[in-house]
Amino acid sequence: MIMAQLTVDAGICGFTTTIQTASADMQIVQISFESECPHVNKAKEELTSVDAFQELFKKPHETTVYQVLSKYQPHVTCPLYSGFLKGIEVAAGMALPKDASISIEN
């Protein structure tokens, strides 16, 4: 079983989300998460598993992650979209675990 745990600090809102992904067959990825964000928490019942092969080779707006989160998430720039997809990618063995980040300087 391949597993990944990610912590996403969404930025100025101050909300942190912990995402757990796991796959026994490197294709179907189970997803669970805990979030301080009330919008993201509304997606818990719908965002429970995906087929990584289908999910990761679609255009971003066609993915289950984007379709489910977009129903509840009011901010298009929220990094959770990418966080969930990176977790799926790692759990499916399609990427090695490596931190990703966005830095903003004024």
N, C-alpha and C positions, 0 to 999 in steps of 0.2 A: 504494500500500500504506500503510495506517495502522498505526502501531506504538505501543506503550506499554511503558515499563519502570517497574516499581514496586519500591520497597524497603519491606518490612514488618518493623518491629521489634516482635516479639510481646509485649514487656513483660518481666515479672519472670523469665521463663525464660532471657532473654538471647539467644534465637535470632533470627537475621535471615534473611529470605528475599527473594531477588530474583526477580521475576516478569517475563517478557517475553511480550507478546501482540502478534499481528499478524494483519491481515486484508487480503486482496487484493480481496475483493468486498463488504466491509462486512457480511458475514453469517457466514461460517465463520471462526472465530477460532482460530488456532494458539496453543498455550500451551506455554511451557517455563519451567523454574524451577530455581534452585539454592537449597538451604536448609541451614542448620546444624542444623535439627530432624530427628532420625532418623525421627520419625513421619510427617512431611510427605513426606519423600523416598520413602516406600513407595508414594506415589500417582503417581510419575512416569510409569509405564507406562500408567496409566489416564486421567490428566488431560492429554491432548495436544491436543484440539481440541473445540470446541462450536459449535453453531448459535446465534448470539447472539440471534436473534429468538425462539427457543424458550426459551433459558436465562433471559433477562432479564424474561420475562413470566410466570414461574411463582412460586408461593409458595416462600420460601427453602428449605424442607426438600425440595422437589421438584426442585431444580436438580441438574445433574450435579456441580457443584462441591461442594455439600453432601453429596450421596450418596457421592461418592468419598472426600472428605476425612474424613467421619465414620467410615469404616471403620478409619481409622488414627489420627486425631487424638483424643487423650483429653480435650481441654479444649474444652468448648462455647463458651467466651468467647474463643477464639483469634481475633485479627483477620484471620487469613489468609483466612477464608471471604469476608469483605468485600473484601479486597485482590484476590483472584482475580476476583471479580465486577466490581469497578471497572475492572480491566485489560481485561476482556472488553468492557465498556461503551465504553471509550475506543477500543479497536481497531476496534469496529464503527461508530464515528462517532456513537454515541448519547449521548455526553457529551463535553464539552471536558475536557482534562486539567487537573485542579486537585487540589492536596493535600487530604487529609482527615485528621483527627486526633481522638484521644481524649485528654483531659487529666484527670488525677486529682489532687485536692488533699485533704489530710487536715487 
